[in-house]
Amino acid sequence: MRFYHATAKEFLPSILSRGLLSDPPKRNYDGQYYLGDRGNAVYVCDYGYSSPWRTCHLGKFREPILLEIDFPPKTKLFDDELGGSGCYYYVGDIPPEWITVLGTKEAKDG
């Protein structure tokens, strides 16, 4: 199962060594995203919805990157009612071996 996560390029070294953390030292959004199970989650989207260059991430991050997450079969994802259709969250950390860096906005547009 492949899903996608957009973030800032500055976090890439940590992501490649530690994965996507459900409780990172720095959070990018306000508190509504960090309540209950959502507080221990990483957010992902299907590609049709998540193109970060055309969503809120473009304005949020100066240098956005797109990560592909290859979840093992039968991994439980939850609908993200705050994110809209095509958005989900995974409770727990996502290990680096599930992650592929697809590139930056410049690489996709160029």
N, CA, C and O of each residue as an XYZ file, in Angstrom:
440
protein
N       0.851     -1.178      0.000
C       0.000      0.000      0.000
C       0.887      1.228      0.000
O       1.675      1.430      0.924
N       0.766      2.041     -1.020
C       1.596      3.236     -1.127
C       0.776      4.485     -0.859
O      -0.301      4.694     -1.417
N       1.338      5.310      0.027
C       0.752      6.597      0.351
C       1.888      7.605      0.400
O       3.057      7.246      0.261
N       1.532      8.884      0.599
C       2.516      9.951      0.454
C       2.436     10.929      1.623
O       1.389     11.120      2.240
N       3.588     11.538      1.898
C       3.699     12.485      3.005
C       4.591     13.625      2.534
O       5.689     13.386      2.031
N       4.138     14.843      2.690
C       4.944     16.015      2.331
C       5.464     16.647      3.616
O       4.758     16.708      4.623
N       6.701     17.112      3.567
C       7.304     17.765      4.723
C       8.390     18.712      4.232
O       8.575     18.883      3.028
N       9.098     19.316      5.155
C      10.172     20.248      4.812
C      11.484     19.496      4.602
O      11.797     18.548      5.323
N      12.230     19.928      3.619
C      13.519     19.314      3.286
C      14.465     19.305      4.488
O      15.290     18.401      4.620
N      14.351     20.287      5.345
C      15.253     20.369      6.508
C      15.124     19.153      7.431
O      16.050     18.853      8.185
N      13.981     18.447      7.380
C      13.774     17.280      8.248
C      14.290     15.981      7.639
O      14.290     14.949      8.310
N      14.729     16.011      6.381
C      15.111     14.793      5.683
C      16.215     13.985      6.364
O      16.071     12.766      6.457
N      17.301     14.579      6.841
C      18.323     13.767      7.500
C      17.764     12.957      8.686
O      18.095     11.782      8.847
N      16.933     13.579      9.496
C      16.329     12.876     10.631
C      15.381     11.781     10.159
O      15.376     10.682     10.714
N      14.578     12.072      9.138
C      13.620     11.085      8.620
C      14.354      9.868      8.078
O      13.929      8.735      8.305
N      15.445     10.091      7.367
C      16.190      8.971      6.789
C      16.869      8.110      7.850
O      17.099      6.923      7.623
N      17.189      8.685      8.993
C      17.826      7.899     10.050
C      16.846      7.349     11.083
O      17.044      6.252     11.606
N      15.781      8.115     11.380
C      14.855      7.715     12.448
C      13.450      7.390     11.960
O      12.658      6.806     12.699
N      13.135      7.760     10.727
C      11.799      7.553     10.197
C      10.919      8.768     10.451
O      11.386      9.804     10.925
N       9.639      8.624     10.129
C       8.655      9.670     10.424
C       8.121      9.404     11.815
O       7.512      8.365     12.068
N       8.349     10.338     12.708
C       7.994     10.160     14.113
C       6.581     10.634     14.392
O       6.156     11.685     13.914
N       5.859      9.844     15.173
C       4.504     10.231     15.555
C       4.506     11.316     16.623
O       3.513     12.023     16.795
N       5.603     11.448     17.332
C       5.730     12.483     18.361
C       7.064     13.210     18.153
O       7.982     13.074     18.962
N       7.165     13.981     17.064
C       8.438     14.631     16.747
C       8.743     15.777     17.702
O       7.837     16.310     18.342
N      10.015     16.161     17.800
C      10.379     17.283     18.664
C       9.778     18.605     18.195
O       9.550     19.506     19.002
N       9.519     18.723     16.889
C       8.911     19.940     16.348
C       7.648     19.554     15.587
O       7.666     18.666     14.735
N       6.541     20.246     15.915
C       5.273     19.991     15.224
C       4.968     21.162     14.307
O       5.307     22.308     14.601
N       4.318     20.851     13.183
C       4.080     21.862     12.165
C       2.691     22.469     12.171
O       2.460     23.482     11.509
N       1.759     21.872     12.904
C       0.377     22.337     12.858
C      -0.167     22.532     14.261
O       0.454     22.123     15.242
N      -1.329     23.159     14.351
C      -1.905     23.461     15.660
C      -2.430     22.214     16.371
O      -2.433     21.121     15.804
N      -2.867     22.386     17.601
C      -3.204     21.301     18.503
C      -4.313     20.367     18.093
O      -4.354     19.240     18.588
N      -5.228     20.770     17.206
C      -6.331     19.895     16.827
C      -5.851     18.587     16.207
O      -6.565     17.585     16.248
N      -4.653     18.587     15.634
C      -4.127     17.385     14.999
C      -3.446     16.441     15.983
O      -3.012     15.355     15.599
N      -3.349     16.839     17.233
C      -2.563     16.057     18.182
C      -3.367     15.601     19.386
O      -2.835     15.523     20.493
N      -4.650     15.296     19.181
C      -5.523     14.846     20.259
C      -5.829     13.365     20.098
O      -6.004     12.896     18.974
N      -5.899     12.616     21.197
C      -6.224     11.194     21.150
C      -5.230     10.415     20.311
O      -4.031     10.693     20.331
N      -5.745      9.421     19.560
C      -4.866      8.630     18.691
C      -4.151      9.503     17.675
O      -3.033      9.205     17.255
N      -4.813     10.586     17.286
C      -4.206     11.497     16.316
C      -2.907     12.086     16.851
O      -2.034     12.474     16.075
N      -2.776     12.153     18.174
C      -1.570     12.698     18.779
C      -0.362     11.798     18.632
O       0.772     12.243     18.811
N      -0.594     10.536     18.308
C       0.490      9.559     18.123
C       0.486      9.049     16.695
O       0.678      7.858     16.451
N       0.267      9.954     15.754
C       0.065      9.533     14.372
C       0.940     10.300     13.390
O       1.435     11.390     13.676
N       1.112      9.688     12.220
C       1.745     10.319     11.064
C       0.681     10.380      9.979
O      -0.040      9.407      9.762
N       0.580     11.506      9.302
C      -0.468     11.746      8.315
C       0.037     11.455      6.907
O       1.147     11.842      6.540
N      -0.792     10.770      6.125
C      -0.453     10.415      4.751
C      -1.682     10.643      3.866
O      -2.808     10.754      4.352
N      -1.436     10.708      2.567
C      -2.527     10.883      1.601
C      -2.266     10.006      0.397
O      -1.136      9.594      0.132
N      -3.358      9.724     -0.342
C      -3.143      9.054     -1.615
C      -2.592     10.097     -2.586
O      -2.765     11.295     -2.362
N      -1.947      9.670     -3.638
C      -1.231     10.617     -4.485
C      -2.144     11.606     -5.185
O      -1.791     12.773     -5.353
N      -3.314     11.143     -5.593
C      -4.226     12.035     -6.281
C      -4.598     13.250     -5.449
O      -4.831     14.332     -5.988
N      -4.654     13.072     -4.138
C      -5.027     14.168     -3.251
C      -3.813     14.923     -2.744
O      -3.879     16.134     -2.535
N      -2.703     14.222     -2.544
C      -1.628     14.761     -1.719
C      -0.580     15.582     -2.430
O       0.353     16.055     -1.780
N      -0.682     15.775     -3.723
C       0.371     16.516     -4.395
C       0.698     17.770     -3.586
O      -0.058     18.741     -3.621
N       1.800     17.761     -2.868
C       2.072     18.820     -1.891
C       2.317     20.175     -2.536
O       2.243     21.207     -1.870
N       2.602     20.173     -3.804
C       2.893     21.430     -4.482
C       1.597     22.210     -4.732
O       1.643     23.388     -5.086
N       0.431     21.553     -4.546
C      -0.847     22.210     -4.802
C      -1.753     22.220     -3.578
O      -2.920     22.599     -3.678
N      -1.233     21.812     -2.431
C      -2.011     21.815     -1.191
C      -1.387     22.764     -0.187
O      -0.500     23.546     -0.528
N      -1.844     22.694      1.032
C      -1.370     23.613      2.073
C       0.122     23.509      2.315
O       0.715     24.462      2.821
N       0.753     22.400      1.979
C       2.181     22.256      2.242
C       3.019     23.251      1.450
O       4.078     23.678      1.911
N       2.555     23.619      0.270
C       3.317     24.556     -0.544
C       3.534     25.872      0.193
O       4.624     26.441      0.140
N       2.510     26.353      0.874
C       2.652     27.585      1.635
C       3.321     27.375      2.975
O       3.915     28.306      3.519
N       3.238     26.169      3.520
C       3.757     25.876      4.854
C       5.280     25.718      4.857
O       5.945     26.176      5.786
N       5.828     25.084      3.841
C       7.252     24.786      3.808
C       7.933     25.520      2.660
O       7.413     25.556      1.544
N       9.085     26.099      2.930
C       9.834     26.783      1.877
C      10.394     25.790      0.867
O      10.367     26.038     -0.339
N      10.901     24.668      1.362
C      11.462     23.644      0.484
C      10.764     22.321      0.762
O      11.295     21.493      1.503
N       9.581     22.102      0.181
C       8.868     20.860      0.447
C       9.501     19.668     -0.263
O      10.087     19.800     -1.338
N       9.367     18.508      0.361
C       9.768     17.254     -0.273
C       8.586     16.298     -0.190
O       7.738     16.408      0.696
N       8.550     15.376     -1.115
C       7.494     14.371     -1.134
C       8.108     13.019     -0.827
O       9.083     12.603     -1.454
N       7.517     12.337      0.152
C       7.968     11.009      0.548
C       6.900      9.991      0.177
O       5.708     10.235      0.360
N       7.329      8.861     -0.340
C       6.420      7.753     -0.599
C       6.582      6.753      0.545
O       7.698      6.363      0.886
N       5.469      6.348      1.124
C       5.483      5.380      2.215
C       4.903      4.081      1.671
O       3.771      4.058      1.189
N       5.672      3.007      1.745
C       5.208      1.697      1.288
C       4.859      0.871      2.527
O       5.710      0.190      3.100
N       3.585      0.947      2.927
C       3.119      0.225      4.110
C       3.023     -1.265      3.820
O       2.635     -1.655      2.719
N       3.371     -2.104      4.795
C       3.166     -3.541      4.624
C       1.678     -3.845      4.452
O       0.830     -3.082      4.916
N       1.356     -4.962      3.782
C      -0.052     -5.344      3.633
C      -0.748     -5.414      4.993
O      -0.139     -5.774      6.000
N      -2.002     -5.072      5.001
C      -2.867     -5.127      6.184
C      -2.521     -4.102      7.260
O      -3.008     -4.202      8.386
N      -1.684     -3.116      6.928
C      -1.416     -2.032      7.865
C      -2.701     -1.234      8.055
O      -3.400     -0.939      7.085
N      -3.012     -0.887      9.297
C      -4.247     -0.159      9.600
C      -4.011      1.343      9.468
O      -3.173      1.921     10.159
N      -4.773      1.962      8.560
C      -4.793      3.412      8.415
C      -6.190      3.892      8.782
O      -7.176      3.195      8.543
N      -6.270      5.076      9.357
C      -7.548      5.652      9.784
C      -7.884      6.849      8.911
O      -6.994      7.624      8.561
N      -9.150      7.014      8.554
C      -9.583      8.196      7.806
C      -9.299      9.448      8.624
O      -9.590      9.505      9.819
N      -8.731     10.441      7.970
C      -8.450     11.719      8.628
C      -9.579     12.691      8.306
O      -9.567     13.355      7.269
N     -10.535     12.762      9.192
C     -11.712     13.609      8.956
C     -11.355     15.084      8.863
O     -12.118     15.855      8.280
N     -10.227     15.501      9.414
C      -9.820     16.903      9.317
C      -9.101     17.196      8.005
O      -9.032     18.346      7.571
N      -8.572     16.165      7.383
C      -7.803     16.371      6.161
C      -8.616     16.273      4.889
O      -8.180     16.745      3.839
N      -9.780     15.671      4.963
C     -10.606     15.523      3.770
C     -10.389     14.188      3.091
O      -9.608     13.354      3.550
N     -11.087     14.004      2.002
C     -11.026     12.757      1.252
C      -9.602     12.490      0.771
O      -8.916     13.397      0.300
N      -9.172     11.253      0.891
C      -7.833     10.888      0.440
C      -6.766     11.050      1.489
O      -5.600     10.764      1.219
N      -7.121     11.503      2.689
C      -6.152     11.688      3.773
C      -6.392     10.655      4.868
O      -7.531     10.315      5.185
N      -5.302     10.170      5.433
C      -5.359      9.127      6.453
C      -4.291      9.403      7.496
O      -3.402     10.231      7.298
N      -4.400      8.685      8.619
C      -3.300      8.718      9.566
C      -2.967      7.321     10.037
O      -3.824      6.440     10.103
N      -1.690      7.143     10.364
C      -1.138      5.883     10.849
C      -0.699      6.125     12.283
O       0.071      7.049     12.545
N      -1.174      5.315     13.208
C      -0.804      5.477     14.611
C       0.537      4.783     14.841
O       0.664      3.572     14.661
N       1.532      5.572     15.241
C       2.876      5.056     15.485
C       3.888      5.716     14.569
O       3.542      6.547     13.729
N       5.146      5.331     14.746
C       6.230      5.841     13.912
C       6.297      5.037     12.613
O       5.932      3.862     12.584
N       6.758      5.665     11.560
C       6.964      4.995     10.279
C       8.467      4.808     10.112
O       9.199      5.794     10.026
N       8.943      3.570     10.063
C      10.391      3.337      9.995
C      10.984      3.776      8.656
O      10.294      3.781      7.637
N      12.273      4.146      8.666
C      12.899      4.657      7.447
C      12.875      3.664      6.283
O      12.853      4.076      5.124
N      12.879      2.372      6.577
C      12.900      1.391      5.485
C      11.584      1.345      4.693
O      11.539      0.737      3.623
N      10.534      1.963      5.188
C       9.264      2.056      4.451
C       9.211      3.307      3.569
O       8.253      3.489      2.816
N      10.227      4.169      3.653
C      10.177      5.510      3.051
C      11.094      5.612      1.835
O      12.244      5.173      1.862
N      10.555      6.203      0.769
C      11.343      6.555     -0.419
C      11.165      8.051     -0.658
O      10.047      8.565     -0.640
N      12.281      8.741     -0.882
C      12.222     10.173     -1.183
C      11.947     10.318     -2.674
O      12.733      9.863     -3.505
N      10.823     10.958     -3.009
C      10.471     11.144     -4.418
C      11.057     12.426     -4.980
O      11.287     12.524     -6.186
N      11.298     13.397     -4.136
C      11.938     14.604     -4.635
C      11.356     15.873     -4.049
O      10.527     15.868     -3.138
N      11.839     16.953     -4.623
C      11.419     18.289     -4.196
C      10.483     18.869     -5.224
O      10.321     18.309     -6.308
N       9.871     19.974     -4.900
C       8.994     20.661     -5.843
C       9.747     20.988     -7.132
O       9.213     20.827     -8.229
N      10.977     21.444     -6.993
C      11.751     21.823     -8.160
C      12.004     20.618     -9.056
O      11.955     20.736    -10.280
N      12.272     19.465     -8.461
C      12.510     18.254     -9.252
C      11.239     17.836     -9.992
O      11.306     17.400    -11.142
N      10.086     17.967     -9.340
C       8.828     17.580     -9.967
C       8.409     18.557    -11.058
O       7.860     18.144    -12.080
N       8.660     19.833    -10.854
C       8.231     20.846    -11.804
C       9.213     21.010    -12.970
O       8.844     21.454    -14.057
N      10.475     20.639    -12.713
C      11.526     20.898    -13.690
C      11.610     19.903    -14.718
O      12.456     20.002    -15.606
